[in-house]
Amino acid sequence: MIYSNKRRNTRSQVWPDTEATIKVAEAFGSKSRRQVTIKGKVVNLGSNGMFLETNEFVPIDAPADIIINFDPESTTSGMVIRISGLVVHSTREGIGIRFTSIDLAKLQKCIISKMNKLESMSTI
C-alpha cells in the first residue's frame, strides 16, 4: 500500500518486524538537552520520511536521531541504518518524521538485504 495524502513524496509500508529507535530532546527548546529514547514500529517509509507507531508524545519540530532496524532478530548490522530527522507530525498513533540527512545507498542496501533474506527463507 502506498501513502501519499498531503505528501509530495510517497511512503510505502515496510515489513511488520521493522523497528526504529529515535532519540529526541526531552524538553525541546529548553536549555537542558537530555535525550529521551523512544522505540516503535515503522509503519511506512520513504526516501524523505517515515511514520513511527508509538504512544509517546514528541513535540513538532523536535530534531531526531533515528536508527531503523529492518531485521531486529539478526545480530548483524547489515540491515540497520542511521538517519537524522525532524518531527513533523504527532498523534496518539505515532509520529511522522521528515528526514534531514539520509544515506539513500545504505537504505537501498538494507532493503535489498531484507528482501534477499526473505527470499532465501521461502526457498528452504
Secondary structure, 3 states (H helix, E strand, C coil): CEECCCCCCCEEECCCCCEEEEEEECCCCCCCCCEEEEEEEEEEECCCEEEEECCCCCCCCCEEEEEEECCCCCCCCCCEEEEEEEEEEECCCEEEEEEEECCHHHHHHHHHHHHHHHHHHHCC
